[in-house]
């Protein structure tokens, strides 16, 4: 599978910009490689009907479906707003994400 080029990372707080969950804020649980999609906590909920099996009793399960990453915006921890992101190379050679609104560096460590 090819790697996706995106400014979003796992555990980033994002806002859904379009669709039925427009305006919902959640954390990225999973990035789907090669498809430019992400699974966001509490957004794009779908119902999955499962048959009973040896380990499960079956029934209707609600879970998150994936959303295209073009429909997501990163929330800046400094200005607490859904913002656009630019990339910048620091003097020591490390690449960082920068908020276009307030100019602050967005940390990339995953929690």
C-alpha angles and dihedrals in degrees: 000000000000119000118248122236109220140137091226121097135189113279093022116140109239139176122224108234102188141023134041092319095051111157095018116136123211146144122264108249099178140006112213107222118230096008103072091234135128136196110229123199110253097359131107094016115192132182119241119196111212132189120232113264139174093280102029134050094218127226136125115324124192116214140158120269124205124270126205110256092232087070093057131080125195117241112228111228091213103049094023093223135118102260144172117253134220128191123234135182114224124216092262090056100254119136116229138179116243129198110238092209104052101012095234123144112249113221116239100199113121118226 
